[in-house]
Amino acid sequence: MTDQAHAKKSMGLRLTMVFSLTLLLLLPTFLIMALVSDRQATQAEAISEVGGKWGGAQVITGPIISVPYRVQTTDDKGLVRQTTEYAYFLPELLNIEGDLQAEMRQRGIYEITAYGSKLKLSGQFKAPDFSTLSIAGANILWQDSFVILGVTDLKGIQENVNLNWNDSSFQFNPGLEQKTLVNSGLSVKAPVNNATQYSFNLDLSLNGTRELSFVPVGKETKVKLSSDWPSPSFSGSFLPENYDLQDNGFSANWQVLSLNRNFPQSFVGDNTQEMSDSAFGVNFFIPVDEYQKSMRTVKYAILLIGLTFLTFFFVEVFNKRRIHPIQYLLAGVALCVFYLLLLSISEHLNFDLAYLIAGVATIALITIYCLHILKNYKLTILQALILLLLYTFVYIIIQLEDFALLMGSIGIFIILAIVMFISKKIDWYGEKSEG
């Protein structure tokens, strides 16, 4: 075999080996992704366990007037059946004012945000009007009317809830007369007729975890919240009209009109999905989610492994330093272990510090190993600088959530341009050795 053919074959084999090892080392990164997902699931279980004892994410729906009425139907055999259906009437005005006290709770190594709230609900109903629903007055069961208040997790209620209804007061009972509209909540029988308007108010002491939301059932819904939690995330279908964020907490105000949502002020049947879709509120956001950032970091594994191996390949080509496939593999395994270190350390320290520790440890390990196999200080320092730049580049990308794709695309384009510039000097066919 000629020198040219041998050089061509050797170059091709080494490139194939580098490519194959890069793909092989993607397998442990997929396992690490699965591990990150598993830890996220364990965190969710811890949050659910705390929520099961303290109160989960809460959604408040109501109050709503529910009036039953009779419906007569005739089946195929001519038999007349009588069933009871329910009509729902929403308030003209709903005001909600709330003071929330939030705190971090530990469950093992996991932190969960729990809150206690003091809510005041007030407003007015106009007299229920069945004429718009095409229901005959003789079929309406006014005496069986009740008021419902949807609360997602009743374990979070801390005190008895009384409904002040015009000049009367009634105590809510746990559970619902029927669950067409909401699955969990309170209900109370209250006098309702088609000739009276009703004003109401009630106090609700409610515990929960992570999130508190409201369904805008009022023709005009106003919500005003204040809390000692410094980093809220406003969630749901509507953002606050104005808010004030301070180091010692926040305040926020919402105003939602019936025209802004997709369900009417009075209806029969099921509008559960439309009502749920219109909920809004506040998420007691933990600023750093180490699992999300760890997952995003692992997704750049192919970039780190591929470019590290490419650097080794260029060292072999330009400096005639033979690097054994096992040495490639060990360096690649070290790069994979970085993600495991990052995940485990970030569960106990903040993500930035965990990234620094895991990155420095990995770069130091590979640098010392390169010094042993290359036996050249300049090449070793060059390799260390390349790794440092790569890890810094990935860190910057995962911090810039909104611009991650843009920065990543530009960075990869620049890296490709550098690789193309360097590789143009390679004698791929061994033509120079021919002479």
Buried (B, 14 or more C-beta within 10 A) or exposed (E): EEEBEEBBEEBEEBBEBBEEBBEEBBEBBEEBBEBBEEBBEBBEEBBBBBBEEBBBBBBBBBBBBBBBBBEEEEEEEEEEEEEEBBBBBBBBBBBBBBBBBBEEBEBEEBBBBBBBBBBBBBBBBBEBEBEEBEBEEEBBEBEBBBBBBBBBBBBBBBEEBBBBBEEEEBEBEEEBBBEBBBEBBBBBEBEBEEEEEBBBBBBBBBBBBBBBBBBBBBBBBBBBBBBBBBBBEBBBBBEBEEBEEEEEBBBBBBBBEBEEBEBBBBBBEEBBEBBBEBBBBBBBBBEEBBBBBBBBBBBBBBBBBBBBBBBBBBBBBEEEBEBEEEBBBBBBEBBBBBBBBBBBBBBEEEBBEBBBBBBEBBBEBBBEBBBEBBEBEEBBEBBBEBBBEBBEBBBBBBBEEEEBEEBBEEBEEEBEEEBEEBEEEEBEEBEEEEE
